């Protein structure tokens, strides 16, 4: 499914870029990204097909991108930061 690009003014686009970058650089988000990379590399090395899949930090397994959105069909309202676990181990 193709989603159209947001039609934002130049000012709004710049503000969104700043917000998105700030959100992407939070310690929790960076930990999730790093863990996702580790899990993905390990899965590929183990011979698993993870093409088109993302690691779900709540269910702790790979899911399709579609299934990994919106709290398994329950919406994002009740989702909280405490429900997501990231590995505290460093490699």
Buried (B, 14 or more C-beta within 10 A) or exposed (E): EEEEEEEEEEEEEEEEEEEEEEEEEEEEEEBBEBBBEBBBEEBEEEEEEBEEBBBBBEEEEBBEEEBBEEEEEEEEEEBEEEEEEBBEEEE
